[in-house]
């Protein structure tokens, strides 16, 4: 089983990677704003909101007590997987 610090490091790296991808999509949308559809704009805004929620979840995980971190790590990994899936889905459309 991974330690809390190992999970934190992994999640921070994943969040950094996802953030870079979201930033690229946001920049692309802004660059092509005149051609970006309302759906594409909403997709990027949704990803930005999901990133913010992921940052909050990671902060809660870091602040969690030793007896709660294992429980939180499962829900965090599920959320990260859904954020990654959303990003892949939007990346192909934007």
Secondary structure, 3 states (H helix, E strand, C coil): CCCHHHHHHHHHHHHHHHHHHHHHHHHHHHHCCCCCCHHHHHHHHHHHHHHHHHHHHHHHHHHCCCCCHHHHHHHHHHHHHHHHHHHHHHHHHC
